[in-house]
C-alpha cells in the first residue's frame, strides 16, 4: 500500500499492454507453427497409405508339390504356380523367397518373413482327382501368418498371399473347365474355383501380446523412460547446483551456485542417469509383466536389455542437452521420438513406408531397440531375429553419446564458456 494515498502499489505492466508487442509473439508463434507442421508431416507421412508405398515385403513361398505333371504339361501345378507368382511383374508389393517348408518355418520363427504361402505335396494329384470319381477333398493352399511381426505387417502378407492363391485357383479352374467338357453346370461351377485357401498362424504368440503390438509399446516405454528421465535429471541437477531457478506454483527458490565446470556437471548427470534408470526400468517391467500380465519370456535378459536400452537413450539426452543448452530438450525429442516413431517399423512395416523413413531406420534408435524387444518377446531371443543387431547398435549409440557429449563440454570449458547464474531483473 502507498503510505500517503492508501492505494495499492503498482505491480507492473498488465497482460493487455504486453499483448500489443509483436516481438513477444514472434518466436513462440513461429516455433509452434513449425512444430505443428513438422509433426504432422512426419507422423502422418509414414502411415497415410501403406499399400501405395508397399515394396518387397518378405514372404516365404513353399512349393512342396511332388505330383507328376498333368497330361500334356511339362511341370506339375505347384511348380507352375510358384513360377507364376515369382515372375509376376504386375506388383512389387511382395519380396517372395522360395524356400523349403523347414526353411520357411525357421524364417517365421526368426521374424525374417511376414508370412508364407505353402503348396502341399499332393496338390497336383488332388487337382487331377477333381475331374474323376476319386476326388475326396478340394486341394488346399495354406497361408501362414506371423503375428509377431505386427498385426498390420502380418495382415498385409496374408492379403498378398491369399490374392496369389486365389489367382492360382482361377487359373487352374480355367484349365479344368476346358478339359471337363461333359461336366454339368454344378460341376463346372465347382471346377471354376477349385482350390481352398486355408489361413493358419505360422508362428504363434501369446494371447497377452497385444496382437504383436506389445513390443512396440514396451519399446516406447523404454525410450520415454530414457528421454523423460534424462531431462528430469538434467533440470534437477541444474536446479540443485544453483544454475536454474526452481519454481513450483507460487513458490520460487534459488540455491547457492556450486562452482563446477561443464565436464564435471555432465559426468554427474550421466552417473545419476545410470543409477536412476535402474529404478525406472524395474518399475516398467513390474507394471507390464507382473501387474498387467504381458506375455514375456527370458525375464532376466529382458531386464538387462531394457536397462541398457533406456540408459543409452538417457545418456544421449544428457549429451544433447549439454551440447545445445536450452534447445537441447527439443533436439533430443526429435532425435529419439519424433523421427523415431514413424521409422521404427514396429507398427507399419518398413517396406510399407516412404523411402525417407526407411533411410532413417538404419540409425534411428527406436528401430534398433524395437527389433531387440520383439526378438526377446516373440522370437525366443534369437540373435538372427534382430537381437544381435540391437545389442550392437546400443553399444554404438552409447559410445557416440559419450564421445559427443564430453567432446562438446570439454571444448566449452577450454574456451572459457562458463555457465552463467540467472539474475533477477
N, C-alpha and C positions, 0 to 999 in steps of 0.2 A: 504493500500500500504506500502511496505517496504521503509523506508525513504532513505536508501543508494542505493538500486538497482533499485527502481521504479517498482518492481514486486509485484503482489498481495500476501498478507499474506496467509499462509496456512489455510485452512478452516476445516481440519480434514481428517479422512480416507474416501476413496471412497467406494461406494457400492460394486464394483467388488472385493475389497480386503476383505470385510466382508463376502461375499458370500462363501468364502472358509472355514469358521469356522463351523464345524459340530455341535457344541453345540448351535449355533444360530438357526439351522434348527430343532433340535431335538424336543423340546416341541411343537412348532406350528404344526409340521408335525404329531406327534403322536396324539395330541388333535383333529386336523382337521380330520384325518383319522378315529379316534374312533367315533367322532360325526356323520360323514357321514354314517358309518356302522350302528350305533345305530339308527339313524333317519330312515334309510332305512328299517331295520328290524322291528322297532316299528310301523311305519306308514303303510308300505305295508303288514306287517304280519296280520293286522287287517281286510284287505279288499280284499286279493288276491282271496279267494274262499268262499264267504258266504254260498253257497249251500252245500259245503262239511262240514262246521262247524255247520250248522243249527241244533239246538236241541230244541224241546219243545216250538216252537213259539205259544204263546197263541191265540187260535182261538175258537170262540163260535160255538157250534153245537146245532141247534134248531130243534127238531122233533115235529112239530105241527100236524102231521098226525093223524086224528081221524077216518079214514075209517076202515071198517071191513076187516079182513084178506081175501085174495083171497081163492078160493076153494082149499082145500087140504093143506092150510098153517095155522100155529098157530098164527102168528103175521102179522100185516099189513106191507106194504112195507117200510114205514117210519122207523118203529122200526127195521126192518131188516137192512136197510141201516145204521142207526145210530150205531147199534151194530157192523156191519162190519167195519165201519170207526174207532171206538174207539178201537177195539180189533186187528186192523191190526198192526202186529209187524214187517212188512217189512220196515217201515220207522219211524224214530224217529223225523222227522222234526217238526211235529205239536204237540202241547200240547192241545188236544181237551178238551173243557169244555162244558158239556151237560147242557144247560140252557133253560129256557122258553124264549119266544120271548121278554117279558118285561125285563127279567134279562139280556138278550143279548144286548138289546138296552142301558140299563143302563151301562153295561161294555164298550160298544162302546163309550158312551158319557163321560165316565171317563178315557178313554185311557187305559183300562186294557187288552183289546184284540186288535189284529191287523186286525181282520175281523170276519166274521160269515158266516156259511153255514145254510140256512133255508129251511126246508122241509115243504111245506104248509099243511093245514088241509085236503084238498081234494085230496091229492096226490094219495093214493091207488085207490080212486074212479075214478080219471082221467085216471090212467093207465088201470084199468079194462075196461073202456069205449072204449079204443083203438081197442079192438077186436070186438066191436059191431057197430051198426049204430048210437049209441048215442054219439059218440065222437065229441066234439065241439072244443077242442084245445089240444095241446100237454101238458102233465104235465110239470110243471116248478119247478126247484130247484134254489133258489136265492143265489148268492154270494154277501155278503156285504163287502165293503172295509172301511178302516178307515184312510184316508189320513193324519189326524192329528198325526199319529204315524210315519210319514215319508214316502216318496214315495217308497223307497226300501222295508221297512217292510210291507207296505200295499200291494205292488205287490207280495211279497213272499207269503203272506197269501192268496191272491186271486188265485195265481197259485196252491197252495196246495188244496184249496177248490174246484177249478174247476176240478182238476185232480180226486179228490174223487168223485165229482158229475158225471164226465164222466165215471168213472169206474162203478158207480152205474147204470148208464143208460145202459151200455153194458151188465151188469149182468141181468137187467130186460129184456133187449132185447132178451137174450137167452131164458128166461122163456116164453116170449110171442111167440117167434118163434116156440118153441116146442109145444105150445098149439094151435097156428093158423095153423093147417095143411092144411086148404083149401085156405089160402091166396095166391094171385097171387104174381108175382115177385116184383111188385111195392110196394105192401103192406108189403111184407117181408123185403124189403129194409128200409121202414119207421119204421117197428117194431124193426129192429136190433139196432137202436139207438133212442129210443122214447122220451127221456127226453130233454127238452130245458133248457139250463143253462143261466140265466139272471144275469148280474152283475150290482149292484147298489151301490151308496155311502151310507154307513150306518151312518156315522157322517160327514156331510159336513163342510168344512171350507171355508173361503173367497177366492176370486179369487186372491187377493194380499197377499197370504200366501206362495208363493214360492213352491207350491205343498207339503206343510208340511216341508219346509226347513228353513223358516224364524226363527223358534225357535232356530235352531242350530246356524245360523249366528248371530242372536241377542245375544245369549249366548256368542259366540266367541268374539263379540264386548265388552261385559262386562268384560270378562276375560282379553282381551288385554288392556282395559282401566285401569284395576287394576294393571296389570303386568307392562305395559309401564309407567303408571303414577307413580307407586311406585318407579321404577328405576330412572325416571327423577327427582322426588322429592329428592330421596336419593343422587344422584350425585349433584343436585343443592345445597342442604344443605351443603354437604361436601365442595363444592367449596366456598360457601358463608362464611363458618366458617374458611376457610383457611387450610383445611385438604386435599385439592386436587387442582391441577392446573386447570385453565380454558384456553383452547386453541381452538381458532376458526380461521382456516386458518393461516395466518402469525402472528395473534395477540395472545399474551400469557400474562396472568395476574395471579397474586397470591395475595390473600388478606391476611391481618394480621391474625394470628391464634387466634381464640377465645378460651379461657380456658373453656372447658366444658367436663364433663365425658361422657362415653358411654350411661349410662342410660338416662341422660337428652337429649342427642342427639337423641336417639331412640324415646323418648317421643315427641320431637319437630317434628320429621319426621312423626310420626303417626297422630299427631294433624293436621299437614298440609295435610296429605293424606285424612283425613276425610273432610277437608274443600274443597280441590280442586276436590275431587271426585263428589261433588255436581254439579260442573260445567260440568265435562266431561259426567256424566250420563244424565244430562239435554240436552246436545248437541247431544248425541246419540239418544235420543228419538225425539228430534226436527228433526234430519235428517231422521230417519227411519220412523216415523209415520206422521209427518206434511209435510215434503218435498217430501219424496218418496211414501207416502201413504200406508205403510204397514198396513194390517188389524190388528187392536188391540182393545180390549175392556178392561174394568176395568183400565183405564188410570192411576188414582191415585195409585192404587195398583201396577201396573206395574212399575211406577216410584219409589215407596218406595222399592219394591223388587229389582229393578235394582241397586239402590243406595247401599242397604245392600250387595248385591252380589258382586259388584265391590269393595266395601270397604273391604269386607272380604279378597278378593284377594290382594288388596293393602297392608293391614296390614300384611298379610302373607309374602309378598315380603319384607317388611321392616324388619320383624323378621328374615328371612333367610339371608338377606344382613348383618344385624347386627351380626349374629352368624358366618357366613362363610367369611365375608370380601370380598376380591377381586373376589372370585369364586361364590359369592352369587347370582349374576345375572344368572349364568349358572345353578346353583342348582334350583333356582326358575323357570327357563324356563322349566326344566324337570318336576318339580312338577306340574305346572299349565298348561303347554301347550303340551310338548312332550308326556307325559304319559296320559294327559287328553283327547286329541282329539280322539285317537282310542278306548278309554274305555268309551266314553260319551254315546254311544248308540243313539246318535242323528241322525246319518246318516245311520249307519249299526246297526240293532238290536243286542242287547247283546246276544240274542240266536243264532246269526249267526257269532260270533267272537270266536277265541280260548279261552280256559279256563283262560289263563293268564290275558286277558283283562276283563273277567267277574269278576275275583278276584279284579282287580284294581278298577272296577266300584263301589265297595262297599264303597270306601272312596275317590276316586279321585274327586276333586272339580267340574270339568266341568260336570260330570254326574249329580251331585246333583243340580247344577244350571240350567242345561238344562231341567230337569224334572219340575222345578218350572216355568220356562218361557213357556214351552209347555202347562202346565196346565192353565196358565193365558191367553195365546193367543188362544188356540184351545178348551179347555175343561171347559170354564165358571168358571175358577179359583176354581175348586173343590179341596178340600183338599185331597180326595182319589185318585185324578188324579196325585199325586206326589207333590203337593204344600206343604202339611204339612211336609212331609219328607224333602223337600228342605229347608224350614224355620228352621227346627231342625238342619240340617247339617250346615247351615250358622252360626247358633249360636255356634255350637260345633267347627267349623273351626275357627271362630273369637276368641273364648276362647283359643284354642290351640295356635294360633298365638301370642296372647298377653302373655300367660304364658311362652311359649318357648322363645320368643324374650327378655322379661325382665329378665327371669332367666339367660339367657346367658350373657347379658351385665352386670348384677349385679355381676355375677361370675367373669367376666373380670375385673370389677372395684375393687372388693375385692382383686384380685390377683395383682393389680397394673399394669395391662397391658394398659398403656396409648397409645393413638393414636399418631403416630409419624408424624411430619410435613415433607413433601417431601423436600429434599435439592438438589440443582443442583450439578452435577458432578464437 
